[in-house]
Amino acid sequence: MSHLLDTTSWAVTEFADADLGALRRTQRLVELAHALAQRPGAALPEACGRGAMLKAAYRFFTNDDIAPDDVLQSHIEAPYSRLNAAPLVLAVQDTTEANWTNLRVTEG
């Protein structure tokens, strides 16, 4: 149950502010993001099922009034909102490299 709540809140956080020209489109985007987040490696029919949700997904993705950049923009802006709310943000990067080519192959 916790995973279900996590993917729902993630989908809302990432996509609820998307400006797709109609509230129902934004709601559909949140529903699709939630379904896809539950099964990220699944094909669309697996993630949505074979019923109305799948049909709605195909309609959503083929809708000429929904620009991919509009969907992406909300997803890009969401982390900035979270970052602005934090007093300190660490952007840690590990650039460690390991080169094992000089080691002889060992057994056991």
Backbone torsions as a table, in degrees:
resi	resn	phi	psi	omega
1	MET	NA	-36.5	-180.0
2	SER	-60.9	-41.7	179.5
3	HIS	-61.2	-39.9	178.7
4	LEU	-60.4	-45.6	178.9
5	LEU	-66.1	-37.2	179.9
6	ASP	-64.0	-46.0	-179.1
7	THR	-70.2	-32.1	177.3
8	THR	-66.5	-49.1	-178.6
9	SER	-66.1	-34.4	177.1
10	TRP	-63.6	-46.6	-179.1
11	ALA	-61.8	-41.7	178.5
12	VAL	-65.0	-47.3	-178.9
13	THR	-60.0	-41.5	-175.8
14	GLU	-79.0	-33.2	-168.4
15	PHE	-125.6	-4.6	-176.2
16	ALA	-65.5	-22.6	-180.0
17	ASP	-95.6	8.5	179.8
18	ALA	-63.9	135.1	178.4
19	ASP	-100.9	93.5	-177.0
20	LEU	-107.6	12.0	176.5
21	GLY	91.0	-14.5	178.7
22	ALA	-156.7	140.0	-178.4
23	LEU	-59.0	-38.5	-178.1
24	ARG	-65.1	-30.2	176.4
25	ARG	-68.4	-41.8	178.2
26	THR	-64.5	-41.4	177.6
27	GLN	-62.2	-40.2	178.4
28	ARG	-65.2	-39.5	177.7
29	LEU	-61.3	-43.2	178.5
30	VAL	-62.7	-43.4	178.6
31	GLU	-62.2	-43.2	179.4
32	LEU	-66.8	-42.0	178.4
33	ALA	-61.3	-40.7	178.0
34	HIS	-62.3	-47.6	-179.2
35	ALA	-62.8	-43.3	-178.8
36	LEU	-71.6	-31.3	178.5
37	ALA	-69.7	-28.9	178.1
38	GLN	-69.2	-30.5	-179.0
39	ARG	-137.8	73.2	-171.9
40	PRO	-63.6	-25.7	180.0
41	GLY	-92.8	-0.4	-174.0
42	ALA	-85.2	151.9	171.5
43	ALA	-71.4	162.4	-177.5
44	LEU	-54.6	-45.8	178.0
45	PRO	-62.6	-32.5	177.1
46	GLU	-70.2	-43.6	-176.4
47	ALA	-72.1	-35.9	-175.2
48	CYS	-98.7	-15.1	-172.4
49	GLY	84.6	178.3	-175.6
50	ARG	-101.6	11.5	-176.3
51	GLY	-101.0	-140.0	-174.5
52	ALA	-62.9	-35.5	-178.9
53	MET	-62.9	-40.1	178.5
54	LEU	-65.4	-44.7	178.5
55	LYS	-60.6	-42.5	178.5
56	ALA	-64.0	-37.4	179.0
57	ALA	-64.5	-45.6	178.6
58	TYR	-62.0	-42.1	177.6
59	ARG	-62.6	-41.9	-179.7
60	PHE	-60.9	-49.7	-174.4
61	PHE	-73.0	-18.3	178.2
62	THR	-102.5	4.6	-179.4
63	ASN	-74.1	117.5	-178.7
64	ASP	-67.9	-18.2	179.9
65	ASP	-82.8	-5.1	178.8
66	ILE	-110.1	110.4	-179.9
67	ALA	-85.6	136.0	177.9
68	PRO	-54.3	-35.8	179.5
69	ASP	-64.1	-31.6	178.2
70	ASP	-67.9	-37.9	176.8
71	VAL	-67.8	-45.7	-177.8
72	LEU	-66.7	-35.6	-177.4
73	GLN	-58.1	-44.3	178.4
74	SER	-62.2	-40.5	-179.2
75	HIS	-68.1	-31.1	178.0
76	ILE	-75.0	-41.0	-175.7
77	GLU	-74.9	-27.0	-176.9
78	ALA	-58.1	-45.4	178.6
79	PRO	-63.8	-34.9	178.2
80	TYR	-63.0	-37.7	176.9
81	SER	-62.5	-42.9	178.7
82	ARG	-66.6	-38.9	179.4
83	LEU	-65.7	-39.7	-179.9
84	ASN	-64.5	-25.4	-179.3
85	ALA	-81.9	-13.6	-177.7
86	ALA	-94.2	137.7	-180.0
87	PRO	-71.2	-27.9	-179.1
88	LEU	-145.0	132.6	178.6
89	VAL	-125.5	125.9	176.4
90	LEU	-100.2	125.6	176.6
91	ALA	-106.2	82.6	-174.7
92	VAL	-84.0	134.7	178.3
93	GLN	-133.3	132.1	178.4
94	ASP	-104.4	115.8	-179.7
95	THR	-107.0	21.4	179.7
96	THR	-62.5	136.5	176.5
97	GLU	-122.1	145.3	176.8
98	ALA	-126.9	133.5	179.1
99	ASN	-120.8	109.9	-177.4
100	TRP	-103.1	9.2	-174.1
101	THR	-68.4	-24.0	-178.8
102	ASN	-85.1	-7.8	-179.1
103	LEU	-83.5	137.9	176.3
104	ARG	-75.1	148.6	177.0
105	VAL	-66.4	133.2	-179.9
106	THR	-115.2	157.7	177.5
107	GLU	-105.1	150.1	177.6
108	GLY	76.7	NA	NA
